[in-house]
Amino acid sequence: MTRPDEKEIEKFEKIIESIKQLEKALKIKIKEARMNPLDGIMKMRKKIIKTRDTIKRLQEKEKKLLKEIQSKCKHKSIIETPHHEGIFGINPPRRICLMCSIEEVKQDDKWGCGYKTLREIPIRIVTIKEFYTYRESSNLLK
């Protein structure tokens, strides 16, 4: 058996190097093939779910804080709308506290205020349109 000359050894080393590069490329292709193309979408979906959970948790916290504010409020800044005709008939008067945004509808037609929480005398009687404007602006507290 004869020994290979330098050119053959060099040629053989180039072939080995080419094989190594092909193996490396093949490993990358196999890895890519194993990866699910939906992985990126699933990661985004998980972020959305996590964000929704955070929003829900913050909304629950907001409700607790609002209830606490409403329970401590003295309800001194109240506006009221008189009864008015609506789509389904006559709607009773309603009040809203401008400080804590608690709202109440008159409960009965008997003599007296008919309110359980907002019993103070209103600072102003407003139209239903104006009342809804105050309700929308009080949503900043809600």
C-alpha positions in Angstrom: 0.0 0.0 0.0 1.3 3.4 -0.9 1.1 6.6 1.0 -1.1 9.3 -0.4 0.7 12.4 -1.6 0.1 15.9 -0.4 -2.4 16.8 -3.0 -4.6 13.8 -2.2 -4.4 14.6 1.5 -5.3 18.2 0.8 -8.2 17.1 -1.4 -9.4 14.7 1.3 -9.2 17.4 4.0 -11.4 19.7 1.8 -13.9 16.9 1.4 -14.0 16.4 5.2 -14.4 20.1 5.8 -17.3 20.2 3.2 -18.9 17.3 5.0 -18.6 19.1 8.3 -20.2 22.2 6.9 -23.0 20.2 5.4 -23.6 18.4 8.7 -23.7 21.8 10.4 -26.2 23.1 7.9 -28.3 19.9 8.1 -28.4 20.2 11.9 -29.7 23.8 11.6 -32.3 22.6 9.0 -33.4 19.8 11.4 -33.7 22.2 14.3 -35.8 24.6 12.1 -38.0 21.7 11.0 -38.6 20.7 14.6 -39.6 24.2 15.5 -43.3 24.8 15.3 -44.1 27.7 13.0 -46.9 28.6 15.5 -44.4 29.2 18.3 -44.2 32.9 17.7 -48.0 33.2 17.5 -48.4 31.1 20.7 -45.9 33.4 22.5 -47.9 36.4 21.5 -51.1 34.7 22.5 -49.7 34.0 26.0 -48.7 37.7 26.3 -52.3 38.7 25.3 -53.7 36.3 27.9 -51.3 37.6 30.6 -52.2 41.2 29.7 -56.0 40.4 29.9 -55.4 38.8 33.3 -53.5 41.9 34.4 -56.4 44.1 33.2 -58.9 42.0 35.0 -56.9 42.1 38.2 -56.6 45.9 37.9 -60.3 46.3 37.2 -61.1 44.3 40.3 -58.7 46.5 42.3 -60.3 49.6 40.8 -63.8 48.4 41.9 -62.6 47.8 45.4 -61.1 51.3 45.6 -64.2 52.9 44.1 -66.4 51.1 46.7 -64.1 52.3 49.4 -64.2 55.9 48.1 -68.0 55.7 47.9 -68.3 54.3 51.4 -66.2 57.1 52.8 -67.8 60.0 50.8 -70.2 62.3 52.5 -72.1 62.8 49.2 -72.4 66.6 49.6 -72.2 67.5 45.9 -75.2 65.8 44.4 -77.1 66.7 41.2 -80.5 65.4 40.4 -82.6 65.0 37.3 -86.4 65.1 37.6 -88.6 62.3 36.4 -88.6 62.3 32.6 -90.3 60.5 29.8 -88.2 57.7 28.3 -88.7 55.1 25.6 -90.6 52.7 27.9 -92.6 55.3 29.8 -91.8 57.7 32.6 -88.4 57.3 34.4 -88.1 58.2 38.0 -85.7 60.9 39.2 -82.1 60.0 39.7 -79.1 61.4 41.5 -75.4 61.2 41.2 -72.7 62.3 43.6 -70.1 64.4 41.7 -67.3 63.4 44.2 -67.5 59.6 44.1 -69.8 59.0 41.1 -72.3 56.8 43.0 -75.7 56.9 41.4 -79.1 56.2 42.7 -82.7 56.1 41.3 -85.6 57.2 43.4 -87.1 54.0 44.9 -90.8 54.9 45.6 -93.5 57.4 44.8 -94.2 58.0 48.5 -93.7 61.3 50.3 -90.0 61.9 51.2 -86.9 61.8 49.2 -87.0 58.1 48.2 -83.3 57.8 48.2 -81.3 55.5 50.6 -77.8 56.7 50.0 -78.0 60.1 48.4 -80.3 61.7 50.9 -78.7 65.2 50.9 -80.4 68.0 49.1 -79.0 68.2 45.6 -76.9 71.3 44.7 -78.6 71.5 41.3 -81.5 70.0 39.3 -80.3 69.3 35.8 -81.8 68.0 32.5 -81.4 64.3 31.6 -78.9 65.3 28.9 -76.8 67.2 31.4 -77.1 64.4 33.9 -75.7 61.9 31.4 -72.8 64.4 30.7 -72.0 64.4 34.4 -72.3 60.6 34.4 -69.8 60.3 31.5 -67.3 62.7 33.2 -67.7 60.8 36.5 -66.6 57.7 34.7 -63.1 59.1 35.1 -63.5 57.8 38.7 -64.9 54.5 37.5 
